[in-house]
Amino acid sequence: MAAGGLPQLDVAKMQLVQELEIEMMSDMYNRMTASCHRKCIPPKYLDADLGKGESVCLDRCIAKYLDVHERIGKKLTQLSVQDEDFVKKLQGEQQKS
């Protein structure tokens, strides 16, 4: 076990974890961009530059998207820890039997 109680990963596994994280972040960015673009920018452009209302809408949309993404990540982490604790408890009870 490495510091912090996490298992030590070999180089290949670490590379895979990094690639998956990049892929997930890229997917989140693409979804956020598409969603906020649909919400804030009309399909027919009237001007080459963003208007003030469009800019404000995009800022708020992105802030909300990132906030929700962070909250979901924290909740999933919490659920994962609870599941691990439950499995450890079951394994401890089975060893006693």
C-alpha positions as MATLAB code, in Angstrom:
seq = 'MAAGGLPQLDVAKMQLVQELEIEMMSDMYNRMTASCHRKCIPPKYLDADLGKGESVCLDRCIAKYLDVHERIGKKLTQLSVQDEDFVKKLQGEQQKS';
ca = [
       0.000    0.000    0.000;
       1.174    3.484   -0.826;
       0.804    6.541    1.380;
      -2.794    7.503    2.081;
      -4.001    3.905    2.077;
      -4.192    3.668   -1.702;
      -2.777    0.625   -3.492;
       0.388    1.271   -5.442;
      -0.253    1.116   -9.184;
       2.248    0.015  -11.760;
       3.176    2.331  -14.632;
       0.799    0.704  -17.162;
      -2.196    0.962  -14.813;
      -1.306    4.551  -13.943;
      -1.152    5.385  -17.661;
      -4.578    3.793  -18.180;
      -6.041    5.748  -15.253;
      -4.628    8.987  -16.678;
      -6.008    8.242  -20.149;
      -9.451    7.456  -18.744;
      -9.447   10.665  -16.717;
      -8.512   12.700  -19.799;
     -11.259   10.968  -21.777;
     -13.840   11.662  -19.053;
     -12.841   15.327  -18.770;
     -12.948   15.706  -22.550;
     -16.424   14.156  -22.638;
     -17.616   16.458  -19.839;
     -16.202   19.500  -21.656;
     -17.886   18.505  -24.931;
     -21.239   17.931  -23.231;
     -20.991   21.219  -21.339;
     -20.060   23.138  -24.480;
     -22.925   21.654  -26.513;
     -25.474   22.116  -23.723;
     -24.552   25.726  -22.943;
     -24.276   26.608  -26.638;
     -27.805   25.290  -27.265;
     -29.138   27.146  -24.234;
     -27.403   30.508  -24.658;
     -26.685   31.128  -28.329;
     -29.479   31.387  -30.915;
     -29.142   29.122  -33.984;
     -29.009   32.097  -36.351;
     -26.074   34.330  -35.548;
     -26.837   38.034  -35.825;
     -23.331   39.166  -34.933;
     -19.849   37.653  -35.146;
     -19.185   38.459  -31.472;
     -21.072   37.266  -28.420;
     -23.588   39.711  -27.028;
     -23.538   40.667  -23.353;
     -26.612   38.517  -22.623;
     -25.058   35.528  -24.388;
     -21.798   35.954  -22.450;
     -23.593   36.196  -19.108;
     -25.724   33.175  -19.981;
     -22.639   31.142  -20.918;
     -20.826   32.140  -17.712;
     -23.772   31.081  -15.564;
     -24.405   27.901  -17.537;
     -20.783   26.781  -17.252;
     -20.641   27.637  -13.541;
     -23.803   25.609  -12.886;
     -22.586   22.702  -15.020;
     -19.260   22.533  -13.172;
     -20.974   22.876   -9.787;
     -23.345   20.008  -10.533;
     -20.468   17.915  -11.920;
     -18.501   18.478   -8.690;
     -21.507   17.655   -6.472;
     -22.190   14.442   -8.373;
     -18.522   13.455   -8.104;
     -18.546   14.003   -4.337;
     -21.776   12.013   -3.928;
     -20.442    9.122   -6.026;
     -17.241    9.098   -3.968;
     -19.278    9.047   -0.761;
     -21.414    6.156   -2.049;
     -18.313    4.259   -3.129;
     -16.751    4.605    0.340;
     -20.006    3.432    1.936;
     -20.072    0.407   -0.400;
     -16.465   -0.435    0.474;
     -17.232   -0.172    4.190;
     -20.281   -2.410    3.760;
     -18.271   -5.041    1.856;
     -15.538   -4.983    4.524;
     -18.185   -5.422    7.232;
     -19.696   -8.399    5.388;
     -16.278   -9.966    4.883;
     -15.513   -9.518    8.585;
     -18.789  -11.223    9.544;
     -18.136  -14.104    7.145;
     -14.671  -14.683    8.614;
     -16.183  -14.869   12.110;
     -18.599  -17.603   10.972;
];
